[in-house]
Amino acid sequence: MGKEYQFETKVIHSQEKMKDPYNSLAPPLYQTATFVFDKAESGERRFSGEEEGHIYSRLGNPTVQLAEQKIASLEGAEAALAFGSGMGAVSAVMMSMVRTGSHILCSKGIYGCTFGLLNMLKEKFGVTYSFSELSSKEEIEKEIRPETAFIYIETPINPTMQIISLQTVAEAAKAHGLRVVVDNTFCSPYLQQPLSHGCDIVLHSATKYISGHGDVIGGFAAGDKEYIQKLAMTERKDIGAIMSPFDAWLLLRGLKTLPVRMDRHCESAVKIAERLLMHPAVAQVVYPFIGDSEETRIARKQMKKGGGLISFTLKEESKLEVQRFMNALNLIKIAVSLGDAESLIQHPATMTHSVIPEAERHEMGISDNLVRLSVGLENVEDIWNDLNQALDAL
């Protein structure tokens, strides 16, 4: 496609044409493990890199490749790489950038499994890490060490919904020749594009908003072509956290409705957040586009809309009372994912972030009375009525 279309058009119309003898409107599903060579010499040339073409689906598959091209286009990246899960993408990128003795500077709050991976790297390979608010260039300067390999951030942070300035971190990192890796799962490419703010690598758990239907596990990394090609032929090839062709096909289907789904998620989430603020059983509500703080101003600068996730704390501080509230819900399901058509709620302290020691959890702002709500596509009044009756029961 010669013309550069808007986001809503690009999610539907592919930038790259897939060769298909039947001119199928839907992307063909190449559900195959390996590919046949016409001649033995062709196989030799492909393995040596002298000839383009597919070899084995762990190294590349036409359906998966189309999904990669789509994500790269939507993130404004030169290239993207698909993985079997979001953590597959996180693991591959982290391992590609560190060696024994390296240091990783992280945002003050990350996904529980990412924390687990950092501990694994520390215990097995001597890689250290530290957390920072990353709120100013001066603070970042103080936290960077000679052995710092890269800066890793989430924004909004899971599950506290805190916001970090992508531009501030990118500028500080560039002054030290460091790359910035951003987990963009909470926003999807529709709401936020970190590369346009100077960051280097974008990660996604495609399981969430990119899929949107709760039936696929997958991940992506996007960035410059040279880095992505190296990542494909080292960490992904040799460790093998690949995406299946069928999952790629499902993600391509889900992507077509990403903008309309995200618009609905965001529209409903704002309404729910505003009502939660007014409920007497709720102590605090955190949503990127509500309030007049510095974080809210940053969010409005780098995000198109506020997203579909809300974090809030109950005035009842005990874990048992939080669980009683969650158990009283009928429509909203208790589950640890997000971005599905269904509204989902979870308790980070005992679920997604339970691997993090209590003291560090509290330092990250993950208290026992914090819950994370993923606002779904149901009628917003039905979502609120369910929350309201469960809160009233407290």
C-alpha positions in Angstrom: 0.0 0.0 0.0 1.7 3.1 -1.2 -0.4 5.5 0.8 0.0 5.9 4.6 -3.4 5.2 6.0 -4.7 6.1 9.4 -4.6 3.6 12.3 -8.2 2.5 11.9 -7.6 1.6 8.3 -4.2 0.0 8.9 -5.6 -2.6 11.3 -7.9 -3.8 8.6 -5.8 -3.5 5.5 -2.4 -5.1 5.5 0.7 -3.1 4.5 2.2 -6.2 3.0 0.5 -8.5 0.6 0.7 -12.2 1.3 1.1 -14.4 -1.8 -2.1 -16.4 -2.1 -3.0 -18.2 -5.4 -6.8 -18.0 -4.5 -6.8 -14.3 -3.6 -8.5 -14.9 -0.2 -9.8 -11.8 1.5 -8.9 -13.3 5.0 -5.2 -14.0 5.6 -4.5 -17.7 4.8 -3.5 -19.9 7.7 -0.3 -21.8 7.0 -0.7 -24.5 9.7 2.6 -26.2 8.9 5.7 -27.1 10.8 8.1 -27.2 7.9 8.4 -26.1 4.2 9.5 -28.1 1.2 12.5 -27.1 -0.9 12.3 -27.5 -4.7 15.9 -28.7 -4.8 18.5 -29.6 -2.3 20.5 -26.6 -3.5 17.6 -24.3 -2.6 17.7 -25.6 1.0 21.4 -24.9 1.1 20.9 -21.4 -0.1 18.1 -20.6 2.4 20.1 -21.9 5.3 23.1 -19.8 4.2 20.9 -16.7 3.8 21.6 -16.4 0.1 17.9 -17.1 -0.8 14.7 -15.8 0.7 12.0 -18.2 1.7 10.6 -20.2 4.6 12.4 -23.1 6.2 10.8 -24.2 9.4 8.0 -22.5 11.3 10.2 -21.9 14.4 12.3 -19.7 12.2 9.4 -18.0 10.4 5.9 -18.7 9.1 3.9 -16.6 6.5 0.8 -16.2 8.8 3.0 -15.2 11.8 5.1 -12.9 9.6 1.9 -11.1 8.5 1.0 -10.5 12.2 4.6 -9.2 12.8 4.3 -6.8 9.9 1.0 -5.6 11.2 2.3 -4.8 14.7 5.4 -3.1 13.3 3.2 -0.9 11.2 0.9 0.0 14.1 3.7 0.8 16.5 5.7 2.8 13.9 8.5 0.3 14.1 10.9 -1.0 11.4 10.1 -4.6 12.4 8.4 -6.8 15.0 8.8 -10.3 16.2 6.0 -12.7 17.5 6.4 -14.9 20.6 4.3 -17.6 22.2 3.5 -15.3 25.1 4.0 -11.9 26.4 6.6 -13.3 28.9 8.3 -15.0 26.0 8.8 -11.6 24.4 9.9 -10.0 27.8 12.4 -12.9 28.4 13.9 -12.8 25.0 14.5 -9.1 25.0 15.9 -9.0 28.5 18.3 -11.9 27.8 19.4 -10.3 24.6 20.6 -7.2 26.4 22.3 -8.5 29.5 25.4 -10.5 30.4 26.8 -11.6 33.8 27.1 -8.5 36.0 24.7 -6.3 34.0 22.2 -4.0 35.8 18.6 -3.2 34.7 16.9 0.0 35.8 13.2 -0.6 36.1 10.1 1.5 36.8 8.9 1.3 40.4 6.3 -1.4 39.7 6.2 -4.2 37.1 4.2 -7.3 36.3 4.7 -10.1 38.8 6.2 -12.6 36.3 8.6 -9.9 35.1 9.7 -9.5 38.7 10.1 -13.3 38.8 12.3 -13.2 35.7 14.5 -10.5 37.1 15.0 -12.6 40.2 15.9 -15.6 38.1 18.5 -13.6 36.1 19.9 -12.3 39.4 20.1 -15.8 41.1 21.4 -17.7 38.1 23.5 -15.1 36.2 24.4 -12.3 38.5 22.3 -9.7 36.8 21.1 -7.0 39.2 18.2 -4.7 39.0 16.8 -1.7 40.9 13.5 0.3 40.9 13.0 4.0 40.4 10.2 6.5 40.1 11.9 7.7 36.9 10.2 11.0 37.5 13.0 13.3 36.3 16.2 13.2 34.3 18.1 14.0 37.5 16.6 11.0 39.3 17.4 8.7 36.4 21.0 10.0 36.2 21.5 9.1 39.8 20.1 5.5 39.3 22.2 4.7 36.2 25.3 2.7 36.9 28.3 1.9 34.7 27.0 -1.6 34.3 23.4 -0.6 33.5 22.4 -2.4 30.3 19.0 -0.8 29.6 16.0 0.8 31.2 12.7 -1.2 31.5 9.4 0.5 32.1 5.7 0.0 32.2 3.3 2.9 31.8 0.7 2.8 33.0 2.3 0.5 35.7 0.7 -2.8 36.4 -1.4 -2.7 38.7 -1.1 0.7 40.2 -1.8 2.6 37.0 1.0 5.1 37.7 2.3 7.1 34.7 5.9 7.6 33.6 7.0 10.2 31.0 8.3 8.2 28.0 10.1 11.3 26.7 11.9 12.0 30.0 13.2 8.5 30.3 14.2 8.3 26.6 16.1 11.6 26.8 18.0 10.5 29.9 18.7 7.1 28.5 20.0 8.5 25.2 22.5 10.7 27.0 24.1 7.5 28.4 23.7 5.4 25.2 21.1 3.1 26.8 18.0 1.6 25.2 14.6 2.0 26.7 12.2 -1.0 26.7 8.5 -0.4 27.2 5.8 -2.9 28.1 2.9 -1.3 26.2 0.3 -4.0 26.9 -2.1 -1.8 28.9 -2.4 0.7 26.1 -2.1 -1.3 22.9 -0.7 0.5 19.8 -4.0 2.4 19.5 -3.6 4.4 22.7 0.2 4.8 22.9 3.2 4.4 20.7 6.4 4.6 22.8 8.7 4.7 19.8 7.3 8.0 18.8 8.4 9.4 22.2 12.0 8.3 21.7 11.9 4.8 23.2 13.6 1.8 21.5 11.8 -1.5 22.0 8.1 -2.0 22.6 6.7 -5.2 24.2 3.1 -6.5 24.2 1.2 -9.3 25.8 -1.0 -9.9 22.7 -3.2 -12.0 24.9 -4.8 -8.8 26.1 -6.2 -6.0 24.0 -4.6 -7.1 20.7 -6.5 -10.3 20.9 -9.4 -8.9 22.7 -11.3 -12.1 23.0 -9.5 -14.0 25.8 -8.7 -17.0 23.6 -5.1 -16.5 22.5 -1.7 -16.5 24.3 0.9 -14.5 22.5 3.5 -11.7 22.6 5.3 -9.2 20.4 8.5 -7.2 20.5 8.9 -4.3 18.0 11.9 -2.0 17.3 14.6 -1.3 14.7 15.2 -3.9 12.0 18.7 -4.8 12.9 17.9 -5.6 16.5 14.7 -7.5 15.7 16.5 -9.7 13.1 19.2 -10.5 15.6 16.6 -11.3 18.2 14.9 -13.6 15.8 18.0 -15.6 15.0 19.3 -15.9 18.5 17.0 -15.8 21.6 13.8 -16.7 19.8 15.3 -19.3 17.5 17.4 -21.0 20.1 15.0 -20.8 23.1 12.0 -21.4 21.0 9.2 -19.2 22.5 7.5 -19.0 19.1 3.9 -18.1 18.2 1.8 -20.7 16.5 0.4 -20.0 13.0 -3.2 -20.4 14.3 -2.6 -18.0 17.2 -1.2 -15.5 14.7 -4.3 -15.9 12.5 -6.6 -15.3 15.5 -4.6 -12.2 16.5 -4.9 -10.8 13.0 -8.6 -11.3 13.2 -8.8 -9.6 16.6 -6.7 -6.7 15.5 -9.3 -5.6 13.0 -11.7 -4.4 15.7 -9.0 -3.0 18.1 -9.9 0.7 17.6 -13.6 0.2 18.1 -13.1 -2.1 21.1 -10.6 0.3 22.7 -13.0 3.3 22.2 -15.7 1.3 24.1 -13.3 0.2 26.8 -12.1 3.7 27.4 -15.6 5.3 27.3 -16.9 2.9 29.9 -13.9 3.0 32.1 -14.1 6.8 32.5 -17.7 6.5 33.6 -17.0 3.7 36.0 -13.9 5.5 37.5 -16.0 8.6 38.1 -18.7 6.7 39.9 -16.2 4.7 42.0 -14.7 8.0 43.2 -18.1 8.9 44.7 -18.8 5.6 46.5 -18.4 5.7 50.3 -16.8 2.2 50.4 -13.9 3.3 48.0 -10.8 5.0 49.4 -8.9 5.9 46.2 -9.3 5.5 42.4 -6.5 5.6 40.0 -7.3 6.2 36.3 -4.9 8.0 33.9 -7.4 10.6 32.6 -9.0 11.5 35.9 -7.6 14.3 38.2 -5.2 17.2 37.7 -1.9 15.7 38.8 1.4 15.8 36.9 0.9 12.1 36.1 -2.5 12.9 34.5 -0.9 15.7 32.4 1.8 13.3 31.2 -0.8 10.6 30.4 -2.8 13.1 28.3 0.3 14.0 26.4 1.4 10.5 25.5 -1.9 8.5 25.5 -4.8 9.0 23.1 -7.3 8.0 25.8 -7.2 6.7 29.3 -7.5 3.0 28.7 -9.8 0.3 30.0 -8.1 -0.4 33.3 -8.9 1.1 36.8 -7.1 0.5 40.1 -9.0 1.3 43.3 -8.6 0.7 47.0 -11.4 -0.1 49.4 -11.7 1.6 52.8 -11.9 -1.9 54.2 -8.2 -2.7 54.4 -8.2 -6.4 55.1 -7.7 -9.0 52.4 -10.8 -10.9 53.6 -13.0 -7.9 53.1 -11.6 -7.4 49.6 -12.3 -11.0 48.8 -15.8 -10.7 50.2 -16.4 -7.8 47.8 -15.1 -9.7 44.8 -17.1 -12.8 45.7 -20.3 -10.7 45.7 -19.9 -9.7 42.1 -22.1 -11.5 39.6 -21.5 -10.1 36.1 -17.8 -9.2 36.6 -15.6 -12.3 36.5 -12.7 -12.9 38.9 -9.7 -13.5 36.5 -6.2 -12.3 36.1 -6.2 -11.2 32.5 -7.4 -8.0 30.9 -8.6 -6.5 27.7 -11.3 -9.1 27.1 -14.9 -8.4 26.1 -15.8 -9.5 29.6 -15.2 -7.3 32.6 -12.5 -8.9 34.8 -11.4 -8.1 38.3 -8.4 -9.4 40.3 -6.6 -8.9 43.6 -2.9 -8.2 42.7 -1.5 -8.9 46.2 -2.7 -12.5 46.2 -2.8 -13.1 42.4 -0.6 -11.5 39.7 1.9 -9.9 42.1 1.9 -12.5 44.9 5.4 -13.6 43.9 6.7 -10.2 45.0 7.7 -10.1 48.7 5.3 -8.1 50.9 7.6 -5.3 51.7 8.5 -4.7 48.1 4.8 -5.0 47.1 3.9 -2.2 49.5 6.8 -0.1 48.3 5.4 -0.4 44.8 2.0 0.7 46.1 0.3 -2.7 45.9 -1.6 -2.8 49.2 -3.9 -5.6 50.4 -7.0 -3.5 49.7 -6.0 -2.7 46.0 -8.1 -4.3 43.2 -7.6 -4.0 39.5 -10.6 -3.8 37.2 -10.5 -4.4 33.5 -13.7 -2.8 32.1 -15.2 -4.9 29.4 -17.6 -4.3 26.5 -20.8 -4.9 28.4 -23.4 -2.2 28.9 -21.8 0.3 31.3 -24.9 0.5 33.5 -24.8 -3.3 34.0 -21.1 -3.1 34.9 -21.7 -0.3 37.4 -24.8 -2.0 38.9 -22.7 -5.1 39.7 -19.9 -3.1 41.3 -22.4 -0.9 43.2 -24.3 -3.8 44.8 -21.0 -5.5 45.8 -19.7 -2.3 47.3 -22.9 -1.6 49.1 -22.7 -5.0 50.7 -19.5 -3.8 52.5 
